[in-house]
Amino acid sequence: MEIRNDVKISVIVPVYNGEKTIERCLDSILAQTIDRCEIICVDDGSNDSTVEIIDRYIKEHEISIVILLRQKHGGAGCARNYGIKNAHGKYVAFIDADDCFYDADALEKMYNVCILNNVFICGSKVKIVNKNVTRDAEFCKENELRYNIKLNYADYQMDYGFISYIYDRGFLLDNGIEFPIYRRYEDPVFLVKAMSAAKTFSVADTTLYCINESDYHGKFDGIVVIDLLRAILENLIFSMKNGYDILFNRTMKRLNYEYAYIILNSLDFNQFAQNEIIMGFLLRINEVDREYCGKSDHLIRLLKQVAKRAATGTKLYQYDLKERIKDEGRIAIYGAGLYGQGFLNFLASNGFKEKVVCFCDKNAEKINLIDDVRVFSIKQVKEMNCKIYVAVGECYQEEVEESLKNNGIYEFEMLDGMFLYRVSSYGNKNHF
């Protein structure tokens, strides 16, 4: 479809069974101050009232503002590609139906920065909301970006946060840049290829996107994990070919820490063919990493964990943990995030919630109460004479251990990462 001068930005909304959140999403787009903006809703085969809700918005607003496209269920990446091809705007932005835009003038500021600096891509900041607690997205902190000037992608090599950018639609089409049809991790592949082709980008001093973490219901079964590994492998090979060392190391860290528990949890003893494919991708990734680091005997951390899990297992760990907790007095949980909340649910399901005195978190001043449990600082917890269980991802454990010891706390237990994944909302909740 042609690019029309009368449309500055097309906002593409892939939606599948989004009846509970699509109105909030559309209202946040309509609240944007930029003129000549269209909304492209791509229904991905919904079987709830999503289409009826969007039809109502079309009747309430001009047809040129809200457009509905429909396709068979093919996933978010496929829906976004369909939206790009049918949009009219000079630039495109993306938003998932369970999220919303944050600053009302964000798109206007980003569009103006694109025109000012003559760039194909312009980014912004991202907020995350969970149970009325708002924080900055962690991936925004990975790079210290300067605002309103032209930046070189090679200096930053980011892979996360594609939703915080707007993209020149003609540039995407001319370079054949689209979302791969993966069920997970398709967006980092898209962002890396777009940024690499553009070479330069800008960032506006505004917050466009707000992720509603409490509405996230993504599931990682074995089939989805295979797509995840396929996408990670694609980014690793791309970064190695293009000399993106920061991106390569960042992707390996995501694999070994951020996605480790998800991948380990997907290994099902009853799914031998599926396990073989997953292990095949892990071995291929190991080969790529060996080539990158130049060590023929190198074994990635995740493969070591696979061997360890096969030898021990999580159920035995849970049994031993429950036996230890029976003899405990007062308990404090370090980590008020999803892992900490998952551990609290585990304690409650086993009749131990009354032992929990509080959460302990470095952001205690921003969080007062979680599930009727108070949140205190390390210094406050030190005076309570209770056993501290640390419920954070393995990539944060060294930092937390150092912080506790610096505050004179030496009696604490680091909870197993795979166990935390299983009892959190990321994993299967029926493992208690």
C-alpha positions as CSV (number, residue, x, y, z in Angstrom):
1,M,0.0,0.0,0.0
2,E,1.2,3.5,-0.8
3,I,2.7,6.0,1.7
4,R,0.4,9.0,1.9
5,N,1.7,12.4,2.9
6,D,-1.5,13.0,5.0
7,V,-0.6,10.2,7.5
8,K,2.5,10.8,9.6
9,I,2.4,7.6,11.7
10,S,0.6,4.3,11.5
11,V,0.2,2.5,14.8
12,I,0.0,-1.2,14.3
13,V,-1.8,-3.3,16.9
14,P,-1.7,-7.1,16.6
15,V,-4.4,-8.5,18.8
16,Y,-5.6,-12.0,19.6
17,N,-8.5,-12.5,22.1
18,G,-7.8,-9.1,23.5
19,E,-11.4,-8.1,24.6
20,K,-10.2,-7.3,28.2
21,T,-7.5,-4.9,27.2
22,I,-8.0,-3.6,23.7
23,E,-10.1,-0.6,24.7
24,R,-7.5,0.7,27.1
25,C,-4.9,0.2,24.4
26,L,-6.9,2.1,21.7
27,D,-7.8,4.9,24.1
28,S,-4.1,5.5,24.8
29,I,-3.4,5.7,21.1
30,L,-6.3,8.1,20.5
31,A,-5.0,10.3,23.3
32,Q,-1.7,11.0,21.4
33,T,-1.4,14.6,20.4
34,I,0.2,14.0,17.0
35,D,-2.1,14.8,14.1
36,R,-2.6,12.6,11.0
37,C,-2.2,9.3,12.8
38,E,-3.9,6.1,11.9
39,I,-4.5,2.9,13.9
40,I,-4.1,-0.5,12.1
41,C,-5.7,-3.2,14.2
42,V,-4.7,-6.7,12.9
43,D,-7.0,-9.3,14.4
44,D,-5.0,-12.6,14.6
45,G,-8.0,-14.9,14.5
46,S,-9.7,-13.9,17.8
47,N,-12.7,-16.0,19.0
48,D,-13.9,-13.5,21.6
49,S,-15.5,-10.1,21.3
50,T,-12.3,-8.3,20.2
51,V,-13.5,-7.7,16.6
52,E,-16.9,-6.3,17.8
53,I,-15.1,-3.9,20.2
54,I,-12.8,-2.6,17.3
55,D,-15.8,-2.3,15.0
56,R,-17.4,0.0,17.6
57,Y,-14.3,2.2,17.7
58,I,-14.4,2.4,13.9
59,K,-18.0,3.6,14.0
60,E,-17.2,6.1,16.8
61,H,-14.2,7.6,14.9
62,E,-13.4,8.4,11.3
63,I,-12.7,5.3,9.2
64,S,-9.3,6.7,8.3
65,I,-8.3,6.7,12.0
66,V,-9.1,3.1,13.0
67,I,-8.7,0.3,10.4
68,L,-9.4,-3.4,11.0
69,L,-7.5,-6.1,9.2
70,R,-8.2,-9.8,9.8
71,Q,-6.1,-12.9,9.3
72,K,-5.9,-16.5,10.4
73,H,-4.0,-17.1,13.6
74,G,-0.4,-16.8,12.7
75,G,1.2,-15.0,15.7
76,A,2.2,-11.4,16.5
77,G,5.1,-11.2,14.0
78,C,2.9,-12.3,11.1
79,A,0.2,-9.7,12.2
80,R,2.8,-6.9,12.4
81,N,4.1,-7.7,8.9
82,Y,0.5,-7.6,7.5
83,G,0.1,-4.3,9.2
84,I,3.2,-2.8,7.8
85,K,2.2,-3.8,4.2
86,N,-1.2,-2.2,4.6
87,A,-0.3,0.9,6.5
88,H,-0.3,4.4,4.9
89,G,2.0,6.3,7.3
90,K,5.5,7.6,6.7
91,Y,6.5,6.0,10.0
92,V,5.1,2.9,11.8
93,A,4.9,2.2,15.5
94,F,3.9,-1.0,17.3
95,I,1.9,-1.7,20.4
96,D,0.5,-5.0,21.8
97,A,-3.1,-5.0,22.7
98,D,-2.5,-5.6,26.5
99,D,-0.2,-2.6,26.7
100,C,-0.7,1.2,26.3
101,F,1.1,4.4,25.4
102,Y,2.4,6.5,28.2
103,D,3.2,10.2,27.4
104,A,0.4,11.7,25.3
105,D,2.9,13.7,23.2
106,A,5.4,10.9,22.8
107,L,4.7,10.1,19.1
108,E,4.7,13.8,18.2
109,K,8.1,14.3,19.8
110,M,9.6,11.2,18.2
111,Y,8.3,12.1,14.8
112,N,9.8,15.6,15.1
113,V,13.2,14.2,16.1
114,C,13.1,11.9,13.1
115,I,12.5,14.8,10.8
116,L,15.1,17.0,12.6
117,N,17.9,14.5,12.4
118,N,16.9,12.8,9.1
119,V,16.9,9.3,10.6
120,F,14.9,6.2,9.8
121,I,14.4,5.1,13.5
122,C,13.7,7.1,16.7
123,G,13.4,5.6,20.1
124,S,12.1,6.6,23.6
125,K,11.9,5.3,27.2
126,V,9.7,2.5,28.4
127,K,7.8,2.1,31.7
128,I,6.6,-1.2,33.3
129,V,3.6,-1.4,35.5
130,N,2.9,-4.3,37.9
131,K,0.2,-4.1,40.5
132,N,0.2,-0.3,40.4
133,V,4.0,-0.1,40.9
134,T,5.7,1.7,38.0
135,R,9.4,1.3,37.1
136,D,11.7,1.9,34.2
137,A,12.3,-1.0,32.0
138,E,15.6,-2.7,32.7
139,F,16.6,-2.9,29.0
140,C,16.4,0.9,28.9
141,K,19.2,1.0,31.5
142,E,21.6,-1.2,29.4
143,N,22.6,1.8,27.3
144,E,23.2,5.4,28.4
145,L,21.5,7.0,25.4
146,R,21.7,10.7,24.6
147,Y,18.6,12.5,23.5
148,N,17.7,14.3,20.3
149,I,20.9,13.7,18.4
150,K,22.0,11.2,15.8
151,L,23.6,8.1,17.3
152,N,25.5,5.1,15.7
153,Y,24.0,1.7,16.3
154,A,27.5,0.1,16.4
155,D,28.2,2.0,19.6
156,Y,25.2,0.5,21.4
157,Q,24.0,-2.7,19.7
158,M,20.7,-3.0,21.6
159,D,18.4,-5.9,20.9
160,Y,15.5,-5.3,23.3
161,G,12.7,-2.7,23.3
162,F,11.5,-2.7,19.6
163,I,8.2,-1.3,20.9
164,S,9.9,1.9,22.1
165,Y,10.8,3.0,18.5
166,I,9.1,4.3,15.4
167,Y,10.4,3.2,12.0
168,D,10.4,4.7,8.5
169,R,8.0,2.4,6.7
170,G,9.5,2.9,3.3
171,F,12.9,2.1,4.7
172,L,11.6,-1.2,6.1
173,L,9.9,-2.2,2.8
174,D,12.9,-1.2,0.6
175,N,15.3,-3.3,2.8
176,G,12.9,-6.3,3.1
177,I,13.0,-6.0,6.9
178,E,10.1,-7.8,8.6
179,F,9.4,-9.9,11.7
180,P,10.5,-13.6,11.4
181,I,7.6,-15.9,12.0
182,Y,8.8,-17.1,15.4
183,R,6.5,-17.6,18.4
184,R,9.1,-15.9,20.7
185,Y,12.1,-13.5,20.3
186,E,11.0,-12.4,16.9
187,D,11.2,-8.8,17.9
188,P,15.0,-8.7,18.9
189,V,15.7,-10.2,15.4
190,F,13.6,-7.5,13.8
191,L,15.2,-4.7,15.8
192,V,18.8,-5.8,15.2
193,K,18.3,-6.1,11.5
194,A,16.5,-2.7,11.2
195,M,19.1,-0.9,13.3
196,S,22.0,-2.5,11.4
197,A,20.6,-1.5,8.1
198,A,19.8,2.0,9.3
199,K,23.3,2.4,10.9
200,T,22.1,5.6,12.8
201,F,19.1,6.4,15.0
202,S,17.9,9.0,17.5
203,V,16.1,8.9,20.9
204,A,13.5,11.4,22.0
205,D,13.4,12.5,25.6
206,T,9.9,11.0,26.2
207,T,8.2,7.8,27.3
208,L,6.1,6.2,24.6
209,Y,5.4,2.7,25.9
210,C,4.0,1.2,29.0
211,I,4.2,-2.6,29.5
212,N,1.5,-3.9,31.7
213,E,3.4,-6.8,33.3
214,S,0.4,-8.0,35.3
215,D,-1.5,-8.7,32.1
216,Y,1.3,-10.9,30.7
217,H,0.2,-14.5,30.2
218,G,2.9,-15.8,27.8
219,K,3.6,-19.5,28.0
220,F,6.8,-21.3,27.0
221,D,6.2,-24.9,26.0
222,G,8.7,-26.9,24.1
223,I,7.6,-25.8,20.7
224,V,7.8,-22.1,21.7
225,V,11.3,-22.7,23.2
226,I,12.5,-24.2,19.9
227,D,11.5,-20.9,18.2
228,L,13.2,-19.0,21.0
229,L,16.5,-20.9,20.4
230,R,16.2,-20.5,16.6
231,A,15.9,-16.7,17.0
232,I,18.7,-16.5,19.5
233,L,20.9,-18.5,17.2
234,E,20.0,-16.2,14.3
235,N,21.0,-13.1,16.3
236,L,24.3,-14.7,17.4
237,I,25.3,-15.6,13.8
238,F,24.3,-12.1,12.6
239,S,26.2,-10.4,15.3
240,M,29.3,-12.5,14.7
241,K,29.2,-11.8,11.0
242,N,28.8,-8.1,11.5
243,G,31.4,-7.7,14.3
244,Y,28.8,-6.8,16.9
245,D,30.7,-8.0,20.0
246,I,28.4,-6.2,22.5
247,L,25.4,-7.8,20.9
248,F,26.9,-11.3,20.8
249,N,27.9,-11.2,24.5
250,R,24.5,-9.7,25.5
251,T,22.7,-12.4,23.6
252,M,24.7,-15.2,25.3
253,K,24.0,-13.6,28.7
254,R,20.3,-13.6,27.9
255,L,20.5,-17.3,26.9
256,N,22.5,-18.4,30.0
257,Y,20.6,-16.4,32.6
258,E,17.4,-14.8,31.5
259,Y,16.1,-17.8,29.5
260,A,17.9,-20.6,31.2
261,Y,15.0,-21.7,33.5
262,I,12.5,-21.5,30.7
263,I,14.6,-23.7,28.5
264,L,15.4,-26.2,31.2
265,N,11.7,-26.3,32.2
266,S,10.8,-27.2,28.6
267,L,12.9,-30.4,28.6
268,D,10.1,-33.0,29.1
269,F,11.2,-36.6,29.6
270,N,8.1,-37.8,27.7
271,Q,9.0,-35.7,24.6
272,F,12.1,-37.3,23.2
273,A,11.8,-35.8,19.7
274,Q,11.2,-32.4,21.1
275,N,14.1,-32.7,23.5
276,E,16.4,-33.8,20.7
277,I,15.6,-30.6,18.7
278,I,16.1,-28.4,21.7
279,M,19.5,-30.0,22.5
280,G,20.4,-29.7,18.8
281,F,19.9,-26.0,18.9
282,L,21.9,-25.7,22.2
283,L,24.8,-27.7,20.7
284,R,24.7,-25.5,17.6
285,I,24.8,-22.4,19.8
286,N,27.7,-23.9,21.7
287,E,29.6,-24.4,18.3
288,V,29.0,-20.7,17.4
289,D,30.2,-19.6,20.8
290,R,33.3,-21.8,20.5
291,E,34.1,-20.2,17.2
292,Y,33.6,-16.8,18.7
293,C,35.8,-17.3,21.7
294,G,38.3,-19.6,20.0
295,K,38.2,-22.4,22.6
296,S,37.5,-25.9,21.2
297,D,36.6,-27.3,24.6
298,H,34.3,-24.5,25.6
299,L,30.9,-25.5,27.0
300,I,28.2,-22.9,27.4
301,R,26.8,-22.4,30.9
302,L,23.3,-23.6,29.9
303,L,24.6,-27.0,28.8
304,K,26.3,-27.5,32.1
305,Q,23.0,-26.7,33.8
306,V,21.2,-29.3,31.6
307,A,23.5,-32.0,32.9
308,K,23.1,-30.8,36.5
309,R,19.3,-30.8,36.3
310,A,19.3,-34.2,34.8
311,A,21.2,-35.5,37.8
312,T,19.2,-33.8,40.5
313,G,15.8,-32.5,39.6
314,T,13.6,-29.8,41.1
315,K,11.1,-31.9,43.0
316,L,13.8,-33.2,45.4
317,Y,14.9,-29.6,46.0
318,Q,11.4,-28.6,46.9
319,Y,11.0,-31.5,49.3
320,D,14.3,-30.6,51.1
321,L,13.4,-26.9,51.1
322,K,10.0,-27.6,52.8
323,E,11.7,-29.7,55.4
324,R,14.1,-26.9,56.3
325,I,11.4,-24.3,56.4
326,K,9.4,-26.4,58.9
327,D,12.1,-25.7,61.4
328,E,12.5,-22.0,60.7
329,G,11.0,-19.2,62.8
330,R,10.6,-15.8,61.1
331,I,11.3,-15.5,57.4
332,A,12.1,-12.5,55.2
333,I,12.1,-12.8,51.4
334,Y,14.7,-10.8,49.5
335,G,13.3,-9.8,46.2
336,A,9.8,-8.3,45.7
337,G,9.6,-9.2,42.0
338,L,7.9,-12.1,40.3
339,Y,10.3,-14.6,41.8
340,G,9.8,-13.3,45.3
341,Q,6.0,-13.3,44.9
342,G,6.2,-16.8,43.5
343,F,8.2,-18.0,46.6
344,L,5.5,-16.3,48.8
345,N,2.8,-18.3,47.0
346,F,4.9,-21.5,47.5
347,L,5.1,-20.8,51.2
348,A,1.4,-20.0,51.4
349,S,0.4,-23.2,49.5
350,N,2.4,-25.3,52.0
351,G,1.0,-23.5,55.1
352,F,4.1,-21.4,55.9
353,K,2.8,-17.9,55.0
354,E,2.5,-16.9,58.7
355,K,6.2,-17.3,59.0
356,V,6.8,-14.5,56.5
357,V,7.6,-11.2,58.3
358,C,8.3,-9.1,55.2
359,F,9.8,-8.7,51.8
360,C,13.3,-7.1,51.5
361,D,14.1,-5.1,48.4
362,K,16.5,-2.4,47.2
363,N,13.4,-0.5,46.0
364,A,11.6,-0.7,49.3
365,E,10.9,3.0,49.3
366,K,8.8,2.7,46.2
367,I,6.9,-0.5,47.2
368,N,4.9,-0.5,50.5
369,L,2.9,-3.7,50.4
370,I,2.7,-6.9,48.3
371,D,-0.1,-9.4,49.0
372,D,-0.5,-8.0,52.5
373,V,3.2,-8.4,53.3
374,R,5.2,-5.3,54.0
375,V,8.4,-4.4,52.1
376,F,11.4,-3.2,54.0
377,S,15.0,-2.2,53.3
378,I,18.0,-4.3,54.1
379,K,18.9,-2.2,57.1
380,Q,15.4,-2.6,58.5
381,V,15.4,-6.4,58.0
382,K,18.8,-6.7,59.7
383,E,17.1,-5.7,63.0
384,M,14.3,-8.3,62.7
385,N,16.4,-11.4,63.5
386,C,14.8,-13.6,60.8
387,K,16.0,-16.1,58.1
388,I,16.5,-14.4,54.7
389,Y,15.7,-16.4,51.6
390,V,17.0,-14.7,48.4
391,A,14.5,-15.0,45.5
392,V,16.3,-13.3,42.5
393,G,17.6,-14.5,39.2
394,E,21.1,-16.0,39.1
395,C,22.5,-13.0,37.2
396,Y,21.6,-10.8,40.3
397,Q,22.8,-13.2,43.0
398,E,26.4,-12.0,43.3
399,E,25.2,-8.4,43.5
400,V,22.6,-9.2,46.2
401,E,25.1,-11.3,48.2
402,E,27.6,-8.5,48.2
403,S,24.9,-6.0,49.3
404,L,23.8,-8.2,52.2
405,K,27.3,-8.8,53.4
406,N,28.1,-5.1,53.2
407,N,25.2,-4.5,55.5
408,G,26.5,-7.1,58.0
409,I,24.1,-9.9,57.0
410,Y,25.8,-13.3,56.5
411,E,23.0,-15.7,57.3
412,F,20.9,-16.1,54.2
413,E,20.0,-18.7,51.6
414,M,20.1,-18.3,47.8
415,L,17.1,-20.1,46.3
416,D,17.6,-22.3,43.3
417,G,16.9,-20.5,40.0
418,M,14.9,-23.4,38.4
419,F,12.7,-23.7,41.5
420,L,12.0,-19.9,41.4
421,Y,11.1,-20.1,37.7
422,R,8.6,-22.9,38.4
423,V,6.9,-21.3,41.3
424,S,6.7,-17.8,39.7
425,S,4.1,-16.6,37.1
426,Y,6.7,-17.3,34.4
427,G,6.5,-21.1,35.0
428,N,3.8,-23.7,35.7
429,K,2.0,-22.8,38.9
430,N,1.0,-26.3,39.6
431,H,4.4,-27.5,40.9
432,F,3.7,-26.9,44.6
